[in-house]
Amino acid sequence: MKILILGAGKMGSFFIDLLSFDHEVAVFEKDPKRLRFTYNCQRFQTLEEIREFKPELVINAVTVKYTIPAFEEVLPYLPKECIISDISSVKTGLKEWYEHCGHPYASTHPMFGPTFANLNQLSEENAIIITEGDYMGRIFFKDLYSRLGLHIYEYTFEEHDKTVAYSLSIPFVSTFVFAAVMKHQDAPGTTFKRHMRIAKGVLNEDDYLLQEILFNPYTHDQVSQIRTELKELLDIIDHKDGEGMKAYLTKIRNNVKRDIEIKR
């Protein structure tokens, strides 16, 4: 299959490496410095090169802010039957755009990134495939993610956005709070150092991505839960309520235990 990757960033390069030995792969990237780290693929910097390549599948791996603009830029140069796809963690506006783009489409979300995941060992990572869209496009990604050993879940666009609001907004906001109140430690403990590594990783993400995840319409209710829990915990602390603390710890340990049992 002829596959065009839009963007040679970390995830774009990952998909190039992943696909280039089984498919004819090309990458369209405007920053020539990023093209230095690509191999075993054709490297394009003009739209006419895309027209001549005639891709059968496009994987849009640009920064989430430019997902739709990147599609709109290359669309006139694609064959009518070309399947277009995204791997964006934020799907805001994509469903409506896809429905009027005139191309078959597939939308997925690899629930891992180069910041924390070991891209060479993904057997404990997850991926979401959006149930709307082209059947053959969905099958392509299902086969690809299965070969990587990923746990695959199939959600609608709406179900995806609700999942992201929970799985990303809560840890992101918790990290923001940690970073907002932290002070330099000359001799930090293990727990502090682990939180610091997470904070540095999250804050290294693109600002627009962080903004769009937090502006997800389902994020507010998730963040409100954090506020509710903090209020309860602060009340226990203020009253030095030993029994209340014991009950609270039991509750949150049960939450973690349930999550582990579900994974098993």
Phi, psi and omega per residue, in radians:
M1 nan 2.495 3.046
K2 -1.539 2.050 -3.066
I3 -2.113 2.262 3.066
L4 -1.866 2.204 3.064
I5 -1.755 2.233 3.042
L6 -1.650 1.974 3.120
G7 1.727 2.254 3.132
A8 -1.960 0.685 3.032
G9 -1.358 -2.758 -3.052
K10 -1.125 -0.826 -3.127
M11 -1.317 -0.616 3.074
G12 -1.060 -0.787 3.115
S13 -1.114 -0.642 3.097
F14 -1.049 -0.794 -3.134
F15 -1.233 -0.565 3.057
I16 -1.073 -0.880 3.131
D17 -1.051 -0.677 -3.065
L18 -1.208 -0.638 -2.966
L19 -1.803 -0.331 -2.913
S20 -1.219 -0.280 3.134
F21 -1.574 -0.231 3.140
D22 -1.997 -0.202 -3.092
H23 -2.413 2.887 3.030
E24 -1.522 1.895 -2.982
V25 -1.961 2.426 3.010
A26 -2.275 2.693 3.107
V27 -2.220 2.363 3.065
F28 -1.871 2.017 -3.068
E29 -2.543 2.216 -3.086
K30 -1.442 -0.378 3.139
D31 -1.568 1.862 -3.066
P32 -1.088 -0.439 3.137
K33 -1.121 -0.599 3.134
R34 -1.252 -0.467 -3.130
L35 -1.252 -0.249 3.125
R36 -1.125 -0.436 -3.038
F37 -1.775 0.273 3.098
T38 -1.898 2.603 3.112
Y39 -2.638 2.898 3.125
N40 0.999 0.582 3.105
C41 -2.674 2.826 3.019
Q42 -1.433 2.496 -3.082
R43 -2.042 2.035 -3.058
F44 -1.918 2.501 3.012
Q45 -2.267 0.000 3.092
T46 -2.194 2.659 -3.122
L47 -1.233 -0.509 3.112
E48 -1.109 -0.558 3.092
E49 -1.118 -0.612 3.099
I50 -1.143 -0.740 -3.140
R51 -1.050 -0.740 -3.122
E52 -1.223 -0.550 -3.118
F53 -1.228 -0.596 3.136
K54 0.956 1.133 -3.099
P55 -1.168 2.632 3.049
E56 -1.685 -0.378 3.124
L57 -2.501 2.369 3.031
V58 -2.013 2.262 3.049
I59 -1.960 1.965 -3.093
N60 -1.513 1.923 -3.093
A61 -2.092 0.431 3.111
V62 -1.361 2.970 3.075
T63 -0.955 2.463 -3.005
V64 -0.928 -0.561 -3.139
K65 -1.067 -0.503 -3.032
Y66 -1.935 0.248 -3.095
T67 -1.005 -0.984 -3.111
I68 -1.200 -0.788 3.075
P69 -0.981 -0.652 3.126
A70 -1.150 -0.738 3.067
F71 -1.022 -0.851 -3.055
E72 -1.129 -0.514 3.122
E73 -1.216 -0.711 -3.046
V74 -1.611 -0.293 -3.037
L75 -0.901 -0.766 -3.118
P76 -1.144 -0.216 -3.071
Y77 -1.842 0.128 -3.104
L78 -1.800 2.557 2.988
P79 -1.061 2.601 -3.062
K80 -1.024 -0.609 -3.072
E81 -1.507 -0.028 -3.110
C82 -1.108 2.275 3.083
I83 -1.432 2.253 3.076
I84 -1.874 2.535 -3.069
S85 -2.566 2.759 3.067
D86 -2.276 2.795 3.063
I87 -2.137 0.430 -3.014
S88 -1.168 2.473 3.068
S89 -1.427 -0.226 3.089
V90 -2.112 2.062 -3.049
K91 -1.770 0.187 -3.085
T92 -0.939 2.138 3.082
G93 1.423 -0.168 -3.059
L94 -1.252 -0.719 -3.119
K95 -1.008 -0.836 -3.120
E96 -1.124 -0.689 -3.129
W97 -1.173 -0.796 3.139
Y98 -1.010 -0.705 -3.054
E99 -1.122 -0.296 -3.125
H100 -2.085 0.179 -3.043
C101 -1.436 -0.341 3.125
G102 1.458 0.150 3.122
H103 -2.193 2.620 2.949
P104 -1.123 2.573 -3.066
Y105 -2.465 2.782 3.009
A106 -2.459 2.460 -3.136
S107 -2.258 2.244 3.127
T108 -2.379 2.931 3.097
H109 -2.473 1.711 2.983
P110 -1.141 2.031 -3.026
M111 -1.453 0.835 3.088
F112 -2.679 2.830 3.116
G113 -2.565 2.930 -3.105
P114 -1.175 -0.242 -3.112
T115 -1.154 -0.821 -3.047
F116 -2.034 -0.529 -3.027
A117 -1.362 2.595 2.974
N118 -1.542 1.823 -3.031
L119 -1.194 -0.177 3.081
N120 -1.621 -0.163 -3.131
Q121 -2.481 1.654 -3.000
L122 -1.995 0.262 -3.017
S123 -1.159 -0.287 3.112
E124 -1.853 0.167 -3.136
E125 -1.713 2.896 -3.078
N126 -2.087 2.803 3.026
A127 -2.503 2.525 3.090
I128 -1.940 2.335 3.020
I129 -1.999 2.163 -3.129
I130 -1.274 2.289 -3.042
T131 -1.274 -0.437 3.051
E132 -1.294 2.688 3.067
G133 1.986 -2.952 -3.036
D134 -1.289 2.316 -3.105
Y135 -1.084 -0.828 -3.101
M136 -1.145 -0.603 3.081
G137 -1.123 -0.740 3.120
R138 -1.127 -0.713 3.141
I139 -1.108 -0.700 3.122
F140 -1.000 -0.854 -3.091
F141 -1.266 -0.566 3.102
K142 -1.113 -0.750 3.094
D143 -1.132 -0.750 -3.116
L144 -1.090 -0.852 -3.104
Y145 -1.209 -0.539 3.086
S146 -1.132 -0.700 3.135
R147 -1.146 -0.465 3.101
L148 -1.418 -0.156 -3.125
G149 1.423 0.260 -3.138
L150 -1.263 2.639 2.989
H151 -1.469 2.109 -3.004
I152 -1.820 2.321 3.088
Y153 -2.202 2.450 -3.115
E154 -1.944 2.028 -3.093
Y155 -2.233 2.740 2.937
T156 -1.306 2.971 3.071
F157 -0.978 -0.767 -3.115
E158 -1.131 -0.775 3.128
E159 -1.107 -0.646 3.083
H160 -1.059 -0.841 -3.091
D161 -1.100 -0.627 3.086
K162 -1.160 -0.702 3.128
T163 -1.126 -0.768 3.141
V164 -1.128 -0.672 3.124
A165 -1.027 -0.620 3.127
Y166 -1.424 -0.920 -2.950
S167 -1.336 -0.381 3.131
L168 -1.895 -0.733 -3.040
S169 -1.161 -0.707 -3.125
I170 -1.104 -0.897 3.097
P171 -1.151 -0.583 3.124
F172 -1.143 -0.833 -3.126
V173 -1.133 -0.705 3.091
S174 -1.044 -0.683 3.102
T175 -1.179 -0.709 3.108
F176 -1.033 -0.763 -3.124
V177 -1.109 -0.763 3.095
F178 -1.018 -0.836 -3.103
A179 -1.154 -0.559 -3.100
A180 -1.233 -0.565 -3.065
V181 -1.818 -0.150 -3.050
M182 -1.195 2.658 3.037
K183 -2.222 2.704 3.135
H184 -1.041 2.370 3.117
Q185 -2.067 2.159 3.095
D186 -1.224 -0.590 -3.127
A187 -2.286 1.241 -3.082
P188 -1.209 2.551 3.069
G189 -1.376 3.033 -3.089
T190 -1.065 -0.777 -3.115
T191 -1.086 -0.764 3.130
F192 -1.062 -0.778 -3.105
K193 -1.117 -0.644 3.111
R194 -1.167 -0.742 3.089
H195 -1.104 -0.653 3.136
M196 -1.125 -0.719 3.110
R197 -1.096 -0.717 3.106
I198 -1.109 -0.765 -3.130
A199 -1.061 -0.763 3.134
K200 -1.104 -0.686 3.117
G201 -1.139 -0.823 -3.130
V202 -1.119 -0.776 -3.090
L203 -1.279 -0.155 3.046
N204 -1.479 -0.147 3.106
E205 -1.228 2.807 3.121
D206 -1.070 2.344 -3.112
D207 -0.996 -0.726 -3.106
Y208 -1.143 -0.664 3.099
L209 -1.071 -0.830 3.127
L210 -1.041 -0.741 -3.137
Q211 -1.096 -0.819 -3.080
E212 -1.172 -0.605 3.078
I213 -1.123 -0.732 -3.126
L214 -1.328 -0.409 3.114
F215 -1.565 -0.007 3.015
N216 -0.888 2.303 -3.083
P217 -1.027 -0.311 -3.130
Y218 -1.681 -0.027 -3.069
T219 -1.269 -0.636 -3.029
H220 -0.950 -0.826 -3.096
D221 -1.135 -0.595 3.120
Q222 -1.192 -0.754 3.133
V223 -1.180 -0.595 3.101
S224 -1.070 -0.577 3.093
Q225 -1.106 -0.659 3.094
I226 -1.066 -0.784 -3.141
R227 -1.066 -0.719 3.127
T228 -1.102 -0.783 -3.132
E229 -1.161 -0.685 3.122
L230 -1.130 -0.660 3.121
K231 -1.113 -0.755 3.121
E232 -1.119 -0.766 -3.121
L233 -1.156 -0.704 3.131
L234 -1.130 -0.650 3.101
D235 -1.117 -0.709 3.092
I236 -1.092 -0.745 -3.126
I237 -1.146 -0.795 -3.105
D238 -1.056 -0.637 -3.094
H239 -1.655 0.060 -3.096
K240 0.800 0.836 -3.040
D241 -1.472 1.646 -3.102
G242 -1.077 -0.771 3.137
E243 -1.167 -0.679 3.108
G244 -1.113 -0.690 3.118
M245 -1.145 -0.714 3.127
K246 -1.079 -0.754 -3.139
A247 -1.161 -0.667 -3.130
Y248 -1.157 -0.782 3.122
L249 -1.105 -0.660 3.091
T250 -1.088 -0.738 -3.129
K251 -1.079 -0.836 -3.061
I252 -1.308 -0.533 3.048
R253 -1.141 -0.671 3.097
N254 -1.128 -0.641 3.075
N255 -1.039 -0.839 -3.129
V256 -1.152 -0.722 -3.140
K257 -1.085 -0.727 3.134
R258 -1.091 -0.716 -3.140
D259 -1.100 -0.744 3.123
I260 -1.123 -0.725 -3.115
E261 -1.172 -0.643 3.129
I262 -1.131 -0.709 -3.138
K263 -1.111 -0.599 3.127
R264 -1.217 nan nan
